[in-house]
Amino acid sequence: MADEIKSGYQSSLKSLDTEEHIDLWFYRPIGYAWACLAKRLGITPNAITIASIFLGVGAGIAFYYTSLWINILGIVLLVWANSFDSADGQLARMTKQYSRIGRILDGVSGDLWFISIYIAICLRENATSPFFMEHPWAIWALASVSGIFHAKQAATADYYRQFHLYFLKGEEGSELDSSAQLRARYSEMPWRGHFWAKLTLLFYTNYTANQEALAPAMQRLRAELRRVFPSGVASPAFRDAFRKGSLPLMKYTNILSFNWRSIALFVTILAGVPWLYFIFELVVLNAILLYMIVRHENLCRRLTRELEKGDFR
């Protein structure tokens, strides 16, 4: 029985290459328990994602208040929301209920959590901080700039992670997409009878195009891979070389995701200086983002040159 549970849990993970230590220790085991319960009750991954939206937005509302106990309640709600965010993906892998809408909804849920958190922090600072009470526009400007970079940090981290999974586990184990292919699919899909599907595809295509724009060297590598390996399957030698170079960068993609971001948020909220969370995003996380992009783009350039020379055949 224990071996069966262990095997089921491991199969619910994306890969040990891309899993973060806090997730493996805390969120994934809890998520697996939620996923097993949902599977037994016939609850879909998308239903769990929607539930996480309400929990995450509730956390944001709780962070508006200066009461310690209400803030702790907000922390509990956000942790709960993220355990659901883990559970929806684990349930999808357990039941093979993959869908692009599910992937988009998963991303939207996190956006809604942090939009509510950002608004709550701004309103809180405008109501309690002498500086921001005198300059109410300042916290909103800080939050807006922070939110723009937050989106870029999360999108880039997700893109690098999916690229790594593509060579580690193939198309079935990755959610890597191409904006060119998505645009072609969008052009072929009629609006009539497919309004919501086409609208969703439009947003997802733009999201993917923005990811690609942040990684031009990766796009050149992908083009060279299509030329060298027309079948779409790279050689084992190339996959091994890419994994060796990409694996050390996975820890940075994890830092730019939820866990370390939420720890910084919790510390600043409990310390009574939530505006410092925006500084953390702008200074610390942007420095990590820049470092990660430079290293990943250098890796892609090197592998492109080696492919052009005829290596990895």
Secondary structure, DSSP 4 states (H G I P E B T S, - for coil): -HHHHHHHHHHTSS-TTT--HHIIIIIHHHHHHHHHHHHHHT--HHHHHHHHHHHHHHHHHHTTS--HHHHHHHHHHHHHHHHHHHHHHHHHHHHT---HHHHHHHHHHHHHHHHHHHHHHHHHHHHH-HHHHH-HHHHHHHHHHHHHHHHHHHHHHHHHHHHHHHHHH-GGG-----HHHHHHHHHHS-STT-HHHHHHHHHHHHHHHHHHHT-HHHHHHHHHHHHH-TTS---HHHHHHHHHHHGGGHHHHHHTSSHHHHHHHHHHHHTT-THHHHHIIIIIIHHHHHHHHHHHHHHHHHHHHHHHTTTT-
